[in-house]
Amino acid sequence: MKVIVSSGKRWERKVTVDIPEGLFLRIERLAGKYGFRTEEALKILLTGDFLENSEEITDEKLEELEKEVEQLERRLYKLEGKWSPLKFRTYYLAMDNQNLSIQLSAMIAQNKRLREQLGLPKKNYEMVVEKIHHYLSFEKGTTEAAPFHRGSRGKMH
């Protein structure tokens, strides 16, 4: 089988390599076995990218690597199992912070109004307002919060 290799550039020369049919079928079979496209496998073989070290990859070495991958997959699933509840809990804590920020904002407005009615001096709530903006996802320098998404019945999510 003839394989033509080029860099894909318009004016570059192409190199033709003659690969025996049996060898090509073997490459194709191995590429399929390990999840490569045949073109990728040929590219790797022709460029020599597979030569990390001089030791030959044996079936025992492959089995050892497969066992290591299985162990890493099991570890990944355990970590995902621990991470999912944390993500869930974090979401609800963020929602609680948002609700508390809304309540705090209302209390600040009420406090300002009461101070005006009682003739007391104004108080600086700038630090608290910054926190409220943070928890309500306000953009810096604006007074608009991030948009809420409405569900099919018009409820806020």
N, C-alpha and C positions, 0 to 999 in steps of 0.2 A: 504494500500500500504506500502511495506517495503522500507525504504530508508537506504542505507548503506553509512556511513560517514567514510572517512579515510583521512589522511594527504597526501597521495600519496607517502609516503616513503615505501620502500620495506618490511621492517620487522616490521612495526608498526601495531598494532591491528586495526581492523575495528569495528565500532559501528553500530549496526542495530537498527533503530527506526521504530516502526510501526505507521503509520499515517492513520487514517480513510480516506476512499476514498472521502467522501464529503468534508472533510477539505483540502485534497490535491487538489481537483478540485477548491476549493475557493482560495487557495494559488496561483494556476496556473492562475486563472482568474485575480486576483489582480496584480500578477507579470506582466502579459501581459498588463494590463491597465496602469501601471505606468512605463513600459519600462524596466523591469527587466527580465532576464532569470529565469526560474523556479529554477534552481540550485542555482543561486545567492540569490533568495528570501529565499529558504530553509536554506542556510548558514547563512543569516542574522537572521532568526528566531531562528535557533538552537543555535547560539552563543550569542544571546541577544544584538547584535550591534545596534538594533533599539531603545534601552532604553536610550535615551538621558535625558529625564525627565519623571516624573510619569504621566503627563497629557495625556489623550487619544486624538488621532488625530480624529477630527470630520469632517463631511462634510463641515461645516462652515469654519473650520480652513484650510481645503484643498482649498476651494474656495478663501479664503483670500490669501493663498500662490500663487495660480494660477494667481490672479490679480496682485500680486507683481511681479511675473515673467513676465507677459505681460507688465507692466510698465517698467521693466528693459530692456526688448527687444526693446521697443519703444525708450528708451533712448540710447541704443546701436546703433540702426539704425540712430538716429540723429547724434551721435558722428562719426559714419562711414561716414555719409554724409559730415561732416565738415573735416574729416581726409583725404578723398580721394583727394580733390583738393590740399591740402597741400602736399601730397605725390607727386602728379603730378608736382606741382610747384617746389618742392625740386629736382626732377629728372632733370628738365630743367635747374635749377640753377647749378647743378653739371656739366651738359654738357657744360654750358657757362663757368664755371671755367676751365674745361678741355681745351676748345678752347682758352681761354685767356692764359692758361699756355703754350700751344704750341706756340702761337704768341710771348709770352714773351721769351721763350727759343730761338726762332729764332732771336729776337732782341738782346739778350745777345751775341749770336754767332756773329752777325753782328758787334756789338759794340767792341767785342774782336778783330775781324779782322781789323776794322778801327783803333783801338788803336795801333795795331802792325804796320800797314802801316804808321801811322803818327808818330811813334816812341814815343808814350806816355807810361807812366808806366802802368803795369797791374793793374786791379782793382779786388777786392775780391767780387764775386757774390754768395758766399756760402749760405747766408741766403735766397736769392731769389731762388737758385737751390733747397734748401730744400722744399720750398713752391711748386715749380714746380713738384718735385717728389711726394709730397703729393697729388696734384690734378690730377696727371697722374697715380696714384696708383702704383708707383714704390715700389718694396720691398726694405727695408732698406739694404744698402750695395751692391745693384746691380744697373745695368744701364738698366735693361729690364723692360718695362711696362707690366701691365697685358695684356694677349692676347685679341685681338679683335676677335669677332665672325663674320664670313662672312655669308651673306645671300645667297640665291639661285643664284643671279646674280653677286656675288662677291663684293657687296657693303659692306662697313663697317657699323656696327650698333653701 
